[in-house]
């Protein structure tokens, strides 16, 4: 009887060691709350006329990409230069907010987010559209490494 117990324990231990029998890895945490907070900060910076605050969510790298007008553009410097005219002192800049924010992990340190931007002036929407972001965790926070924004 002792041999049967030992044999059963060895079989169970062997099965547990097989890759298919190991418990599945824990799912990464849902990044939606963090991305929502990041986008809220971005909207506050936009509405306050703070260009540096607005573009601070983009990775400061030459490989950061932005799809605009059906063409890819590369580099943090291009993104900043693209937005800069909207932040000049006499520029008219409508109020920004984001809707329908959803995010899902792509793998360790990467996530994808989808949402809608809405620009408005008084009670009228002046522009809106869907966008997709690919983000990477850099120095403890999410940074946009790819932005594909469309207009309605």
Protein Blocks (a to p, Z undefined) as FASTA:
>chain_A
ZZmmmmmmmmmmmmmmpmklpccddddddfklmmmmmmmmmmmmmmnopaklmmmmpccd
fkbccdeehiacedjklmmmmmmmmmgfklccdddddehiacddfbehiacdddddddde
hjbcfbdcddddddddeehiacdfbdcdddZZ
